[in-house]
Amino acid sequence: MTTRTPGLRTLEHSYKKIYPFRLGTTSFIYPDLYSENVRLLGPYLDEIELLFFESRDPGCFPSTYEIDELLRLKDRWDLTYNIHLPTDVDLSSPDPHERETAVSNLEHVIEMTEPLKPVTYTLHIPFDSERPGGETLWRAYASKGIRALLSRGVQSRKISVETLMYPPLLLKPLVDEFDLSMCLDVGHVMLAGGDPLEVFREFRDRISIIHLHGVRNQSDHLSLDHFDAQDFSKIRHMLNDFTETVSIEVFSFKDLELSLSYLREYF
């Protein structure tokens, strides 16, 4: 039996182990601590995506006590975690100092959360088509950054490179060279004009996590009911035999509740 927190809504139904994949959402559903989000969501979902967007301010990280609490809640609710690595650093920066900062900050988050045994660490590698040197130089710097991170002892397949707002095939040489995993962000692919089903088929053997959120009018991270029927039929086709993590990447209780209802109705 779960206890409802006064003043806060919680989910009405459990979604644990009812799909072929592990179903999760983000740690930003409630405007509160990581552990409070997990305490409120853990009884209903298989996995929580712990979001670490910032890394340059030491005060942005959870305390050792909170990491211990996350571990306790993991055991209590039979949860898994995945970690979204900081997005305020760039492994592909042409500045060697910035790349070293990225490696150090990412390594710190990985080491800090290692006791939680996350299934994957999701990594952004930003790309700017206006950057001097184009794709070739970007890939060379990204290779330097990834190689430096992996030299610190990080397992390559634990890193899932996220599809961002550029063609996912730009990532293929990097994920092949370093034997990385992939995070298929459905919304990013669609906003960039791509077909998520095609990307899924291209990287199927490397995809360890799917970020799922609605898209409409060039906006993403919306509830799933913003999909039209044709787009969602492709997503449903992807998920039919997917057995890894699907994270509903929204940031409010309302969007999560709508998304779970939509998924239950149409999947």
Helices and strands as residue ranges (DSSP letters): E 22-26, H 34-41, E 47-51, G 58-60, H 64-77, E 80-84, H 96-113, G 114-116, E 121-123, H 134-150, G 156-158, E 159-162, G 168-171, H 172-178, E 181-185, H 186-191, H 196-203, G 204-206, E 207-212, E 214-216, E 219-222, G 224-226, H 229-239, E 245-248, H 253-266
